[in-house]
Amino acid sequence: MLTSTLNRVSPLIGLGIAVVVLCEGCGGERYRTVVDAAEVGLSSLTLADDYRHQRHLQEALLAEPAFAGLALTTYVIMDHGYVVGHVQSPEQAEAVYQAASKVEGLRSLNAFLPVKRPSTFDAVGKGSSDAALKAQVEAALARTPGVVDTRVHVEILDDRAVLLGVVSGREEKTRAEQAVASTLGIKRIINWLLLPDTEYLAIRSQVF
């Protein structure tokens, strides 16, 4: 288990990156979708700051030649950074994490970096299997009472679900996790959904 230099948060390395740092919706549009209708008091300044940190996080990973061929997705939400994607070895996971941890301005850093397994990840059907499972999870979230699905972003790697975003409270966070857990085929859930950080938001409103 690796240890973060930022608030002692540890990345998760499972068994099992084109660098392609995935930028599909990687900027403000995806972030705005994650927090859409959350009513958690996030200002445009907070969103802009997170987008800037996310861009720096992407640039830090793209700058490393050793990460060529990796597909990593990055998020920054209320100054908390996240990196999700397959790597080729535990040592490479450590290197990715250390590179990401050098980005200034992040309050914490989490990473889910499973090592890709040739017997499954390289199989033609594996990618489509995760994609199909992601669609099922998103559908389950959309029909769950008490959950605003646009607040929750889902990443699926090897039948394991990573949940990111901002929700209104603990009840919504629990309901979202239960919806994902009820989806057939999900083996594990990493729930990184954030609750409104009122102290953080209050401080930022005073500063800005």
Accessible surface in RSA format (square Angstrom, percent):
REM  Atomic radii and reference values for relative SASA: ProtOr
REM  Chains: A
REM  Algorithm: Lee & Richards
REM  Probe-radius: 1.40
REM  Slices: 20
REM RES _ NUM      All-atoms   Total-Side   Main-Chain    Non-polar    All polar
REM                ABS   REL    ABS   REL    ABS   REL    ABS   REL    ABS   REL
RES MET A   1   168.33  87.2  93.35  61.8  74.98 178.5  96.36  81.9  71.97  95.3
RES LEU A   2    31.51  17.6  28.80  20.6   2.72   6.8  31.51  22.1   0.00   0.0
RES THR A   3    64.21  45.7  49.73  50.4  14.48  34.5  22.67  30.4  41.54  62.8
RES SER A   4     0.37   0.3   0.00   0.0   0.37   0.8   0.00   0.0   0.37   0.5
RES THR A   5    96.05  68.3  67.13  68.1  28.92  68.9  64.44  86.6  31.61  47.8
RES LEU A   6    36.43  20.3  34.03  24.3   2.40   6.0  36.43  25.6   0.00   0.0
RES ASN A   7   102.92  71.0  72.47  70.0  30.45  73.3  21.76  52.4  81.16  78.4
RES ARG A   8   179.22  75.2 159.37  81.2  19.85  47.3  68.34  93.4 110.88  67.2
RES VAL A   9    34.01  22.4  30.45  27.6   3.57   8.6  34.01  29.6   0.00   0.0
RES SER A  10    38.21  32.3  28.33  37.8   9.88  22.8  12.71  27.1  25.50  35.7
RES PRO A  11     0.00   0.0   0.00   0.0   0.00   0.0   0.00   0.0   0.00   0.0
RES LEU A  12    35.51  19.8  35.15  25.1   0.36   0.9  35.51  24.9   0.00   0.0
RES ILE A  13    55.79  31.7  24.14  18.0  31.65  76.3  24.58  17.7  31.21  84.7
RES GLY A  14     9.18  11.3   0.00   N/A   9.18  11.3   6.67  18.3   2.50   5.6
RES LEU A  15   139.74  77.8 137.58  98.4   2.16   5.4 138.10  97.0   1.64   4.4
RES GLY A  16     4.34   5.4   0.00   N/A   4.34   5.4   0.30   0.8   4.05   9.1
RES ILE A  17     9.32   5.3   0.85   0.6   8.47  20.4   2.18   1.6   7.14  19.4
RES ALA A  18    79.08  72.7  46.41  71.6  32.67  74.3  69.56  98.0   9.51  25.2
RES VAL A  19    35.86  23.6   1.58   1.4  34.28  82.6   1.58   1.4  34.28  93.0
RES VAL A  20    57.02  37.5  54.34  49.2   2.68   6.5  57.02  49.5   0.00   0.0
RES VAL A  21     6.38   4.2   0.00   0.0   6.38  15.4   0.00   0.0   6.38  17.3
RES LEU A  22    72.38  40.3  72.21  51.7   0.17   0.4  72.27  50.8   0.11   0.3
RES CYS A  23    66.43  50.2  48.76  54.4  17.67  41.5  27.28  69.1  39.15  42.2
RES GLU A  24   158.66  91.1 135.86 102.8  22.80  54.3  60.00 116.1  98.66  80.6
RES GLY A  25    38.49  47.5   0.00   N/A  38.49  47.5  28.35  77.8  10.14  22.7
RES CYS A  26    20.19  15.3  18.83  21.0   1.36   3.2   0.00   0.0  20.19  21.8
RES GLY A  27    12.75  15.7   0.00   N/A  12.75  15.7   8.23  22.6   4.52  10.1
RES GLY A  28    16.73  20.6   0.00   N/A  16.73  20.6  11.06  30.3   5.67  12.7
RES GLU A  29   119.17  68.4 117.05  88.6   2.12   5.1  59.87 115.8  59.30  48.4
RES ARG A  30    24.13  10.1  19.09   9.7   5.04  12.0  16.52  22.6   7.61   4.6
RES TYR A  31    11.21   5.2   8.99   5.1   2.23   5.8  11.00   8.3   0.21   0.3
RES ARG A  32   114.29  48.0 111.24  56.7   3.05   7.3  49.58  67.8  64.71  39.2
RES THR A  33    74.46  53.0  70.03  71.0   4.43  10.6  48.44  65.1  26.02  39.3
RES VAL A  34     2.32   1.5   1.54   1.4   0.78   1.9   2.32   2.0   0.00   0.0
RES VAL A  35    17.13  11.3  10.64   9.6   6.50  15.7  10.64   9.2   6.50  17.6
RES ASP A  36    72.88  51.0  67.17  66.9   5.71  13.5  12.93  30.4  59.94  59.8
RES ALA A  37    59.43  54.6  36.09  55.7  23.34  53.1  49.76  70.1   9.67  25.6
RES ALA A  38     1.56   1.4   0.43   0.7   1.13   2.6   0.43   0.6   1.13   3.0
RES GLU A  39   167.31  96.1 121.58  92.0  45.73 108.9  52.51 101.6 114.80  93.7
RES VAL A  40    15.64  10.3   3.67   3.3  11.97  28.9   9.53   8.3   6.11  16.6
RES GLY A  41    62.09  76.6   0.00   N/A  62.09  76.6  41.05 112.6  21.05  47.1
RES LEU A  42    30.76  17.1   4.79   3.4  25.97  65.3   4.87   3.4  25.89  69.7
RES SER A  43    52.12  44.0  42.93  57.3   9.19  21.2  45.95  97.8   6.18   8.7
RES SER A  44    87.97  74.3  76.54 102.2  11.43  26.3  47.49 101.1  40.48  56.7
RES LEU A  45    90.42  50.4  87.74  62.8   2.68   6.7  87.80  61.7   2.62   7.1
RES THR A  46     1.70   1.2   1.70   1.7   0.00   0.0   0.01   0.0   1.69   2.6
RES LEU A  47    34.94  19.5  32.54  23.3   2.41   6.0  33.32  23.4   1.62   4.4
RES ALA A  48    59.08  54.3  47.85  73.8  11.23  25.5  54.19  76.3   4.88  12.9
RES ASP A  49    19.98  14.0  16.71  16.6   3.28   7.7   6.87  16.2  13.11  13.1
RES ASP A  50     0.66   0.5   0.46   0.5   0.19   0.5   0.66   1.5   0.00   0.0
RES TYR A  51    93.94  43.9  92.41  52.6   1.53   4.0  53.24  40.0  40.71  50.2
RES ARG A  52    98.37  41.3  98.27  50.1   0.11   0.3  38.54  52.7  59.84  36.3
RES HIS A  53     8.83   4.8   8.83   6.1   0.00   0.0   4.15   4.3   4.69   5.5
RES GLN A  54     4.78   2.7   4.78   3.5   0.00   0.0   0.57   1.2   4.20   3.2
RES ARG A  55    91.04  38.2  90.60  46.2   0.44   1.1  37.89  51.8  53.15  32.2
RES HIS A  56    66.90  36.6  63.51  44.1   3.39   8.7  37.09  38.2  29.81  34.7
RES LEU A  57     0.00   0.0   0.00   0.0   0.00   0.0   0.00   0.0   0.00   0.0
RES GLN A  58    15.43   8.6  15.43  11.3   0.00   0.0   2.05   4.4  13.38  10.1
RES GLU A  59    89.51  51.4  84.09  63.6   5.42  12.9  40.39  78.1  49.12  40.1
RES ALA A  60    27.73  25.5  15.54  24.0  12.18  27.7  25.10  35.4   2.62   6.9
RES LEU A  61     0.00   0.0   0.00   0.0   0.00   0.0   0.00   0.0   0.00   0.0
RES LEU A  62    89.21  49.7  66.23  47.4  22.98  57.8  66.36  46.6  22.85  61.5
RES ALA A  63    75.85  69.7  44.77  69.1  31.08  70.7  57.66  81.2  18.19  48.2
RES GLU A  64    65.14  37.4  64.06  48.5   1.08   2.6   2.90   5.6  62.25  50.8
RES PRO A  65   117.12  85.4  95.95  87.5  21.17  76.9 107.54  88.8   9.58  59.6
RES ALA A  66    74.49  68.5  50.20  77.5  24.29  55.2  62.77  88.4  11.72  31.0
RES PHE A  67     4.21   2.1   4.21   2.6   0.00   0.0   4.21   2.6   0.00   0.0
RES ALA A  68    65.10  59.9  48.94  75.5  16.17  36.8  49.30  69.4  15.80  41.9
RES GLY A  69    34.94  43.1   0.00   N/A  34.94  43.1  19.21  52.7  15.73  35.2
RES LEU A  70     1.60   0.9   1.60   1.1   0.00   0.0   1.60   1.1   0.00   0.0
RES ALA A  71    45.23  41.6  38.04  58.7   7.19  16.3  38.04  53.6   7.19  19.0
RES LEU A  72     0.00   0.0   0.00   0.0   0.00   0.0   0.00   0.0   0.00   0.0
RES THR A  73     6.92   4.9   6.92   7.0   0.00   0.0   2.46   3.3   4.45   6.7
RES THR A  74     0.07   0.0   0.07   0.1   0.00   0.0   0.00   0.0   0.07   0.1
RES TYR A  75     5.45   2.5   4.86   2.8   0.59   1.5   5.45   4.1   0.00   0.0
RES VAL A  76     0.48   0.3   0.00   0.0   0.48   1.1   0.00   0.0   0.48   1.3
RES ILE A  77     0.61   0.3   0.61   0.5   0.00   0.0   0.61   0.4   0.00   0.0
RES MET A  78     1.67   0.9   1.67   1.1   0.00   0.0   1.67   1.4   0.00   0.0
RES ASP A  79    11.95   8.4  11.95  11.9   0.00   0.0   0.00   0.0  11.95  11.9
RES HIS A  80    31.11  17.0  31.11  21.6   0.00   0.0  21.55  22.2   9.56  11.1
RES GLY A  81     0.23   0.3   0.00   N/A   0.23   0.3   0.00   0.0   0.23   0.5
RES TYR A  82     5.37   2.5   5.37   3.1   0.00   0.0   0.92   0.7   4.46   5.5
RES VAL A  83     0.69   0.5   0.69   0.6   0.00   0.0   0.69   0.6   0.00   0.0
RES VAL A  84     1.58   1.0   0.32   0.3   1.26   3.0   0.32   0.3   1.26   3.4
RES GLY A  85     4.94   6.1   0.00   N/A   4.94   6.1   4.94  13.6   0.00   0.0
RES HIS A  86    21.31  11.6  18.91  13.1   2.39   6.1  11.85  12.2   9.46  11.0
RES VAL A  87     0.37   0.2   0.00   0.0   0.37   0.9   0.37   0.3   0.00   0.0
RES GLN A  88    97.96  54.8  77.47  56.6  20.48  48.8  21.01  44.7  76.95  58.4
RES SER A  89    33.64  28.4  32.91  43.9   0.73   1.7  24.23  51.6   9.41  13.2
RES PRO A  90    73.05  53.2  70.74  64.5   2.31   8.4  71.12  58.7   1.93  12.0
RES GLU A  91   126.25  72.5 117.48  88.9   8.77  20.9  69.83 135.1  56.42  46.1
RES GLN A  92    24.34  13.6  19.54  14.3   4.80  11.4  13.67  29.1  10.67   8.1
RES ALA A  93     0.00   0.0   0.00   0.0   0.00   0.0   0.00   0.0   0.00   0.0
RES GLU A  94    57.85  33.2  57.85  43.8   0.00   0.0  36.07  69.8  21.79  17.8
RES ALA A  95    42.60  39.2  33.83  52.2   8.78  20.0  39.87  56.1   2.74   7.3
RES VAL A  96     0.02   0.0   0.02   0.0   0.00   0.0   0.02   0.0   0.00   0.0
RES TYR A  97     0.81   0.4   0.34   0.2   0.46   1.2   0.81   0.6   0.00   0.0
RES GLN A  98    59.43  33.2  59.32  43.3   0.12   0.3  28.25  60.1  31.19  23.7
RES ALA A  99     9.59   8.8   5.69   8.8   3.89   8.9   7.83  11.0   1.76   4.7
RES ALA A 100     0.10   0.1   0.10   0.1   0.00   0.0   0.10   0.1   0.00   0.0
RES SER A 101    13.41  11.3   4.42   5.9   8.99  20.7   0.28   0.6  13.13  18.4
RES LYS A 102   157.72  76.9 132.16  81.1  25.56  60.9  88.42  79.6  69.30  73.8
RES VAL A 103    12.79   8.4   4.59   4.2   8.20  19.7  10.75   9.3   2.05   5.5
RES GLU A 104   149.34  85.7 134.46 101.7  14.88  35.4  54.44 105.3  94.90  77.5
RES GLY A 105    46.65  57.5   0.00   N/A  46.65  57.5  28.99  79.6  17.66  39.6
RES LEU A 106    13.10   7.3   0.00   0.0  13.10  32.9   0.40   0.3  12.70  34.2
RES ARG A 107    72.92  30.6  63.31  32.3   9.60  22.9  47.86  65.4  25.06  15.2
RES SER A 108     9.42   8.0   9.42  12.6   0.00   0.0   4.92  10.5   4.50   6.3
RES LEU A 109     0.00   0.0   0.00   0.0   0.00   0.0   0.00   0.0   0.00   0.0
RES ASN A 110    22.63  15.6  22.63  21.9   0.00   0.0   0.00   0.0  22.63  21.9
RES ALA A 111     0.28   0.3   0.28   0.4   0.00   0.0   0.28   0.4   0.00   0.0
RES PHE A 112     0.11   0.1   0.11   0.1   0.00   0.0   0.11   0.1   0.00   0.0
RES LEU A 113     0.00   0.0   0.00   0.0   0.00   0.0   0.00   0.0   0.00   0.0
RES PRO A 114     0.00   0.0   0.00   0.0   0.00   0.0   0.00   0.0   0.00   0.0
RES VAL A 115    24.08  15.8  24.08  21.8   0.00   0.0  24.08  20.9   0.00   0.0
RES LYS A 116    64.17  31.3  58.07  35.6   6.10  14.5  23.62  21.3  40.56  43.2
RES ARG A 117    73.99  31.1  73.19  37.3   0.80   1.9  29.58  40.4  44.41  26.9
RES PRO A 118   101.89  74.3  92.28  84.1   9.60  34.9  92.98  76.8   8.91  55.4
RES SER A 119    98.39  83.1  63.47  84.7  34.92  80.4  58.16 123.9  40.23  56.4
RES THR A 120    47.56  33.8  44.92  45.5   2.64   6.3  47.48  63.8   0.07   0.1
RES PHE A 121    73.84  36.9  63.36  39.2  10.48  27.3  63.36  38.4  10.48  30.0
RES ASP A 122    92.37  64.7  62.25  62.0  30.13  71.2  31.61  74.4  60.76  60.6
RES ALA A 123    50.75  46.7  35.54  54.8  15.21  34.6  46.17  65.0   4.58  12.1
RES VAL A 124   151.09  99.4 127.07 115.0  24.02  57.9 134.69 117.0  16.40  44.5
RES GLY A 125    41.54  51.2   0.00   N/A  41.54  51.2  32.75  89.9   8.79  19.7
RES LYS A 126    27.67  13.5  23.32  14.3   4.35  10.4  14.45  13.0  13.21  14.1
RES GLY A 127    47.71  58.8   0.00   N/A  47.71  58.8  39.71 109.0   8.00  17.9
RES SER A 128    72.03  60.9  59.65  79.6  12.38  28.5  51.05 108.7  20.98  29.4
RES SER A 129    51.25  43.3  40.88  54.6  10.37  23.9  25.42  54.1  25.83  36.2
RES ASP A 130    15.57  10.9  15.11  15.0   0.46   1.1   9.22  21.7   6.35   6.3
RES ALA A 131    61.98  57.0  48.81  75.3  13.17  30.0  55.15  77.7   6.84  18.1
RES ALA A 132    52.48  48.2  43.09  66.5   9.38  21.3  51.39  72.4   1.09   2.9
RES LEU A 133    11.08   6.2  10.56   7.6   0.52   1.3  10.75   7.6   0.32   0.9
RES LYS A 134    58.16  28.4  58.16  35.7   0.00   0.0  28.05  25.2  30.11  32.1
RES ALA A 135    58.82  54.1  50.63  78.1   8.19  18.6  53.37  75.2   5.45  14.4
RES GLN A 136    88.04  49.2  81.83  59.8   6.21  14.8  34.85  74.2  53.20  40.3
RES VAL A 137     0.00   0.0   0.00   0.0   0.00   0.0   0.00   0.0   0.00   0.0
RES GLU A 138    75.33  43.2  72.14  54.6   3.20   7.6  27.69  53.6  47.64  38.9
RES ALA A 139    47.30  43.5  37.30  57.6  10.00  22.7  44.55  62.7   2.75   7.3
RES ALA A 140     6.29   5.8   5.67   8.7   0.62   1.4   5.77   8.1   0.52   1.4
RES LEU A 141     1.83   1.0   1.83   1.3   0.00   0.0   1.83   1.3   0.00   0.0
RES ALA A 142    62.03  57.0  34.48  53.2  27.55  62.7  34.74  48.9  27.29  72.3
RES ARG A 143   173.93  73.0 145.31  74.1  28.62  68.1  74.31 101.6  99.62  60.4
RES THR A 144    26.71  19.0  20.41  20.7   6.30  15.0  16.40  22.0  10.32  15.6
RES PRO A 145   103.82  75.7  91.13  83.1  12.69  46.1 103.44  85.4   0.38   2.4
RES GLY A 146    55.30  68.2   0.00   N/A  55.30  68.2  32.71  89.8  22.59  50.6
RES VAL A 147    14.89   9.8   0.00   0.0  14.89  35.9   0.19   0.2  14.70  39.9
RES VAL A 148    52.01  34.2  48.67  44.1   3.35   8.1  52.01  45.2   0.00   0.0
RES ASP A 149    58.06  40.7  52.50  52.3   5.56  13.2   3.43   8.1  54.63  54.5
RES THR A 150    48.96  34.8  43.60  44.2   5.36  12.8  46.45  62.4   2.51   3.8
RES ARG A 151    20.38   8.6  20.38  10.4   0.00   0.0   0.00   0.0  20.38  12.4
RES VAL A 152    13.24   8.7   0.00   0.0  13.24  31.9   0.23   0.2  13.01  35.3
RES HIS A 153    37.96  20.7  35.80  24.9   2.16   5.5  23.49  24.2  14.47  16.8
RES VAL A 154     0.97   0.6   0.27   0.2   0.70   1.7   0.27   0.2   0.70   1.9
RES GLU A 155    23.54  13.5  23.54  17.8   0.00   0.0   0.00   0.0  23.54  19.2
RES ILE A 156    16.94   9.6   1.35   1.0  15.58  37.6   1.35   1.0  15.58  42.3
RES LEU A 157    13.08   7.3  12.71   9.1   0.37   0.9  13.08   9.2   0.00   0.0
RES ASP A 158     2.06   1.4   0.20   0.2   1.87   4.4   0.05   0.1   2.01   2.0
RES ASP A 159    20.00  14.0  20.00  19.9   0.00   0.0   0.99   2.3  19.01  19.0
RES ARG A 160    27.02  11.3  27.02  13.8   0.00   0.0  11.52  15.8  15.50   9.4
RES ALA A 161     0.00   0.0   0.00   0.0   0.00   0.0   0.00   0.0   0.00   0.0
RES VAL A 162     0.00   0.0   0.00   0.0   0.00   0.0   0.00   0.0   0.00   0.0
RES LEU A 163     0.00   0.0   0.00   0.0   0.00   0.0   0.00   0.0   0.00   0.0
RES LEU A 164     0.00   0.0   0.00   0.0   0.00   0.0   0.00   0.0   0.00   0.0
RES GLY A 165     0.02   0.0   0.00   N/A   0.02   0.0   0.00   0.0   0.02   0.1
RES VAL A 166     0.00   0.0   0.00   0.0   0.00   0.0   0.00   0.0   0.00   0.0
RES VAL A 167     0.00   0.0   0.00   0.0   0.00   0.0   0.00   0.0   0.00   0.0
RES SER A 168    61.30  51.8  39.92  53.3  21.38  49.2  23.59  50.2  37.71  52.8
RES GLY A 169    22.60  27.9   0.00   N/A  22.60  27.9  22.60  62.0   0.00   0.0
RES ARG A 170   177.06  74.3 171.13  87.2   5.93  14.1  66.04  90.3 111.02  67.3
RES GLU A 171   118.22  67.9 107.81  81.6  10.41  24.8  51.15  98.9  67.07  54.8
RES GLU A 172     6.60   3.8   4.35   3.3   2.24   5.3   4.71   9.1   1.88   1.5
RES LYS A 173    57.39  28.0  57.39  35.2   0.00   0.0  21.24  19.1  36.15  38.5
RES THR A 174    69.25  49.3  65.59  66.5   3.66   8.7  43.47  58.4  25.78  39.0
RES ARG A 175    84.75  35.6  83.50  42.6   1.25   3.0  12.46  17.0  72.29  43.8
RES ALA A 176     0.00   0.0   0.00   0.0   0.00   0.0   0.00   0.0   0.00   0.0
RES GLU A 177    67.28  38.6  67.28  50.9   0.00   0.0  10.67  20.6  56.61  46.2
RES GLN A 178   110.72  61.9 103.94  76.0   6.78  16.1  40.15  85.5  70.57  53.5
RES ALA A 179     8.85   8.1   1.28   2.0   7.57  17.2   8.37  11.8   0.48   1.3
RES VAL A 180     0.00   0.0   0.00   0.0   0.00   0.0   0.00   0.0   0.00   0.0
RES ALA A 181    63.48  58.4  37.86  58.4  25.63  58.3  40.51  57.1  22.97  60.8
RES SER A 182    89.65  75.8  52.15  69.6  37.50  86.4  49.95 106.4  39.70  55.6
RES THR A 183    14.21  10.1   5.26   5.3   8.95  21.3  11.18  15.0   3.03   4.6
RES LEU A 184   165.51  92.2 151.45 108.3  14.06  35.3 156.76 110.1   8.75  23.5
RES GLY A 185    38.62  47.6   0.00   N/A  38.62  47.6  32.37  88.8   6.25  14.0
RES ILE A 186    27.72  15.8   2.98   2.2  24.73  59.6   2.98   2.1  24.73  67.1
RES LYS A 187   153.37  74.8 114.91  70.5  38.46  91.6  78.30  70.5  75.07  80.0
RES ARG A 188   100.66  42.3  93.17  47.5   7.49  17.8  41.19  56.3  59.46  36.0
RES ILE A 189    39.97  22.7  14.14  10.5  25.83  62.3  14.14  10.2  25.83  70.1
RES ILE A 190     9.19   5.2   6.25   4.7   2.94   7.1   9.19   6.6   0.00   0.0
RES ASN A 191    30.27  20.9  10.09   9.7  20.18  48.6   9.45  22.7  20.83  20.1
RES TRP A 192    33.62  13.5  27.96  13.5   5.65  13.3  19.49  10.4  14.13  22.9
RES LEU A 193     2.65   1.5   0.00   0.0   2.65   6.7   0.00   0.0   2.65   7.1
RES LEU A 194    33.65  18.7  33.06  23.7   0.59   1.5  33.65  23.6   0.00   0.0
RES LEU A 195    46.05  25.6  35.94  25.7  10.11  25.4  35.94  25.2  10.11  27.2
RES PRO A 196    37.11  27.0  22.02  20.1  15.08  54.8  22.02  18.2  15.08  93.8
RES ASP A 197    42.35  29.7  36.08  35.9   6.27  14.8  14.62  34.4  27.73  27.7
RES THR A 198   103.97  74.0  97.88  99.2   6.09  14.5  69.36  93.2  34.61  52.3
RES GLU A 199   126.33  72.5 119.08  90.1   7.24  17.2  45.13  87.3  81.20  66.3
RES TYR A 200    17.53   8.2  13.52   7.7   4.01  10.4  17.04  12.8   0.49   0.6
RES LEU A 201    23.35  13.0  18.69  13.4   4.66  11.7  19.30  13.6   4.05  10.9
RES ALA A 202    46.22  42.5  39.51  61.0   6.71  15.3  45.63  64.3   0.59   1.6
RES ILE A 203    91.46  52.0  91.46  68.1   0.00   0.0  91.46  65.9   0.00   0.0
RES ARG A 204    25.48  10.7  24.74  12.6   0.74   1.8  12.62  17.2  12.87   7.8
RES SER A 205    84.67  71.5  53.85  71.9  30.82  71.0  51.76 110.2  32.91  46.1
RES GLN A 206   148.47  83.0 112.90  82.5  35.57  84.7  44.83  95.4 103.64  78.6
RES VAL A 207   104.94  69.1  72.25  65.4  32.69  78.8  79.16  68.8  25.78  69.9
RES PHE A 208   127.21  63.6  72.44  44.9  54.77 142.5  92.21  55.9  35.00 100.2
END  Absolute sums over single chains surface
CHAIN  1 A     9752.4       7667.2       2085.2       5722.4       4030.0
END  Absolute sums over all chains
TOTAL          9752.4       7667.2       2085.2       5722.4       4030.0
